[in-house]
Amino acid sequence: MTISTTTSLATLRIERRGPAAWIWMARPAVHNAFDETLIAELTDTLRQLDADPAVRAIVLAGEGRSFSAGADLNWMRRQGEASVEDNLADARRLAGLFRTLSTCVTPTLARVQGAALGGGMGLAAACDLCVAAERAVFATSEVRFGIIPSAISPYVIRAIGERQAYRYFQTAERIPAARARELGLVHEVTTDDGLDPQIEALIEALLTGGPQAQAAATDLIRAVANRPITDALVEDTARRIATLRATDEAREGLAAFLDKRPAAWTLPSSPDSGA
């Protein structure tokens, strides 16, 4: 049985569904736009959930019609009037949010049901996996406001590549879900009704993997991606697999395969552990 509990903050609703934690951005009246409070609450919530060994997957979602329309215009106006020092401090907090999301040890999934604009596209790109409804739309729309997609750029460029970034960072064109999948930003596109089942299917797939191995796999990607294949890199990959083979998790995974039984980490949690 899936245990579901909900905690509400000023801008977020956190729902625990067994081993998965669903973070709902809860500002639907402003299309889940960022402000100081959402940035702080989301950063802190991600850190707490990522540190909880009972959480095996984190889903980031938005209430209402939009995933996130990016920066709240009133917040942007306040920052435009702030001192250079205050503006920089605020920008660092925003950049820290994306870095926190992108470096979670726990697998992260973006559930994009509608518009994901500016920082909203950054959130989708910073997650490990992204599932979008057919009506979802993405954009790096910052140049239309006379600014640039600076804080989100490492994650969006990682997702769609440098060449495509030259286009979309400058044109601010809307990117339909199907095109976003072609670009590599989105992994799966589905109907509105199929969105949650697709997320749940991915969570089920994630739960079959060893949590230590999954953390090591994401760290491996970060260490290997876009690096030349040097002797040092090859040695690093050898050391990584040799180290992992000696862990209790790896021994359990091999034993489970040979015994034709589920690995220990796939067994249902106790009723209290999902709360």
C-alpha positions in Angstrom: 0.0 0.0 0.0 1.3 3.5 -0.9 1.5 5.8 2.1 0.7 9.4 1.2 1.3 12.4 3.6 1.3 16.1 2.7 3.1 19.0 4.2 2.3 22.6 3.1 4.7 25.6 3.1 4.0 29.1 1.9 4.9 28.3 -1.7 5.2 24.5 -1.8 3.2 21.4 -1.1 5.3 18.3 -0.4 3.5 15.0 -0.8 5.1 11.7 0.3 4.0 8.7 -1.8 5.8 5.8 -0.3 9.5 6.1 -1.3 8.8 9.0 -3.7 8.5 12.7 -2.6 6.5 15.0 -4.9 7.2 18.7 -4.5 4.4 20.8 -5.9 5.1 24.5 -6.6 1.9 26.0 -5.2 1.5 29.4 -6.7 -0.9 28.7 -9.5 -2.4 32.2 -9.6 1.0 33.5 -10.8 1.9 30.3 -12.8 4.3 29.1 -10.1 6.6 32.1 -10.7 9.8 32.4 -8.6 10.1 34.8 -5.8 12.4 35.0 -2.8 10.2 32.7 -0.7 9.8 30.0 -3.3 13.6 30.0 -4.1 14.4 29.6 -0.4 11.7 27.0 0.4 12.5 24.9 -2.7 16.3 24.9 -2.0 15.8 23.9 1.6 13.2 21.2 0.7 15.4 19.7 -1.9 18.3 19.5 0.6 16.2 17.9 3.3 14.6 15.3 1.0 18.0 14.5 -0.7 19.4 13.7 2.8 16.6 11.4 3.7 17.5 7.7 2.8 13.8 6.8 2.8 13.3 9.0 -0.3 14.2 7.1 -3.5 12.9 9.7 -6.0 12.0 13.4 -6.0 9.3 14.6 -8.4 9.1 18.4 -9.1 5.7 19.5 -10.3 3.6 22.6 -10.6 -0.1 23.2 -9.5 -2.5 24.7 -12.0 -2.1 25.3 -15.7 1.7 25.9 -15.7 4.8 24.1 -14.5 6.6 27.5 -13.8 6.6 30.7 -15.7 10.0 31.6 -14.4 10.7 34.8 -12.4 7.9 36.7 -10.7 7.7 40.1 -12.3 7.3 41.9 -9.0 10.4 40.1 -7.7 12.3 41.1 -10.8 11.2 44.7 -10.3 12.4 44.7 -6.7 15.8 43.3 -7.8 16.1 45.9 -10.5 15.8 48.6 -7.8 18.1 46.9 -5.3 21.7 47.7 -4.7 24.4 45.8 -6.6 25.3 43.9 -3.4 21.7 42.8 -2.7 21.2 42.0 -6.4 24.2 39.8 -6.5 23.2 38.0 -3.2 19.8 37.3 -4.7 21.3 36.0 -7.9 23.5 33.7 -6.0 20.6 32.3 -4.1 18.8 31.6 -7.4 21.9 30.0 -8.9 22.2 27.9 -5.8 18.7 26.5 -6.2 19.6 25.2 -9.7 22.8 23.7 -8.5 21.1 22.1 -5.5 18.6 20.5 -7.8 21.1 19.4 -10.4 23.4 17.8 -7.8 20.8 15.8 -5.8 22.0 12.3 -5.1 18.4 11.2 -5.2 17.0 10.8 -8.8 14.9 13.8 -9.7 12.0 14.0 -12.2 10.3 17.0 -13.7 6.6 16.7 -14.3 5.8 19.4 -16.9 2.1 19.8 -17.6 2.1 23.3 -19.1 4.4 26.3 -19.6 8.0 26.0 -18.4 9.5 29.4 -19.2 12.8 31.0 -18.2 13.6 29.6 -14.8 10.9 27.0 -15.3 12.8 25.6 -18.2 15.9 25.7 -16.1 14.2 23.5 -13.4 13.2 21.0 -16.1 16.7 20.9 -17.4 18.3 20.6 -14.0 16.3 17.4 -13.2 17.7 14.0 -14.1 14.5 13.1 -16.0 11.8 15.2 -17.6 8.3 14.0 -18.7 6.1 16.5 -20.5 2.4 16.6 -21.5 1.7 17.2 -25.1 0.5 20.8 -24.4 3.7 21.7 -22.5 5.8 24.5 -23.9 9.3 25.7 -23.0 11.3 28.8 -23.6 14.4 30.7 -22.6 12.4 34.0 -22.7 14.8 36.2 -20.8 16.0 38.4 -23.7 12.5 39.7 -24.1 12.9 41.3 -20.7 16.4 42.6 -21.5 18.2 40.0 -19.4 19.9 36.7 -20.1 19.2 33.0 -19.0 22.4 33.1 -16.9 21.6 31.0 -13.8 19.9 28.3 -15.9 22.5 28.3 -18.7 24.7 25.4 -17.5 21.7 23.0 -17.2 19.9 24.1 -20.4 23.1 24.0 -22.5 23.8 20.5 -21.0 20.4 19.4 -22.1 20.0 20.9 -25.6 23.6 21.5 -26.6 25.6 24.7 -27.4 24.4 24.9 -31.0 20.7 24.9 -30.2 21.3 27.3 -27.3 22.6 29.9 -29.8 19.2 29.9 -31.3 16.8 29.7 -28.4 18.8 32.0 -26.0 18.6 34.7 -28.6 15.2 34.2 -30.2 13.2 33.3 -27.1 11.0 31.1 -29.3 8.4 28.9 -27.7 9.5 25.2 -27.9 6.6 22.7 -28.1 6.9 19.5 -26.1 7.6 17.3 -29.2 10.4 19.7 -30.3 11.8 19.7 -26.7 12.1 15.9 -26.9 14.0 16.2 -30.2 16.4 18.6 -28.6 17.0 16.3 -25.7 15.4 18.4 -23.0 12.4 16.0 -22.5 12.6 12.3 -22.2 9.0 11.4 -22.7 5.9 13.2 -24.1 2.5 12.0 -23.2 -1.1 13.0 -22.8 -2.4 14.9 -19.8 -4.0 11.7 -18.5 -0.8 9.8 -19.2 1.5 12.2 -17.3 1.3 10.7 -13.8 1.3 7.1 -15.0 4.5 7.8 -17.0 6.1 9.4 -13.9 5.0 6.4 -11.8 6.4 4.0 -14.3 9.8 5.8 -14.2 9.8 5.7 -10.4 9.1 2.0 -10.5 12.0 1.6 -12.8 14.2 3.7 -10.5 13.3 1.6 -7.5 14.8 -1.5 -9.1 18.2 0.0 -9.0 20.6 0.1 -6.0 20.5 3.6 -4.5 24.3 3.7 -4.0 24.8 2.6 -7.6 22.4 5.2 -8.9 24.3 7.9 -7.0 27.5 6.6 -8.4 26.1 6.5 -11.9 25.1 10.2 -11.8 28.5 11.1 -10.4 30.1 9.0 -13.2 28.2 11.0 -15.9 29.4 14.3 -14.4 33.0 13.0 -14.4 33.0 11.6 -17.9 30.7 13.9 -20.0 32.5 16.1 -22.5 35.9 15.0 -21.3 38.7 13.7 -23.6 39.4 10.0 -23.2 42.7 10.2 -21.6 44.7 7.6 -19.5 43.6 9.4 -16.4 39.9 9.2 -17.4 40.2 5.5 -18.2 41.9 4.9 -14.9 39.2 6.8 -13.1 36.5 4.6 -14.6 38.3 1.5 -13.6 38.7 2.6 -10.0 35.0 3.6 -9.8 33.7 0.1 -10.8 36.3 -1.7 -8.7 35.3 0.3 -5.7 31.6 -0.2 -6.2 32.0 -4.0 -6.7 33.3 -4.3 -3.2 30.2 -2.7 -1.6 27.5 -4.6 0.3 24.9 -3.3 -2.2 26.8 -4.8 -5.2 27.1 -8.1 -3.4 23.4 -8.1 -2.6 22.6 -7.2 -6.2 24.6 -10.1 -7.6 23.3 -12.5 -5.0 19.7 -11.5 -5.8 20.3 -12.1 -9.5 21.8 -15.5 -9.0 19.1 -16.5 -6.5 16.4 -15.2 -8.9 14.9 -13.0 -6.2 14.3 -9.3 -5.8 17.1 -7.3 -4.4 16.7 -6.0 -0.8 16.2 -2.4 -1.9 13.2 -3.3 -4.1 11.2 -4.7 -1.1 8.2 -2.7 0.1 8.9 -0.3 2.9 7.2 -0.6 6.3 4.0 1.4 6.7 5.7 4.0 8.8 8.7 4.5 6.6 6.8 6.5 3.9 5.5 9.1 6.3 
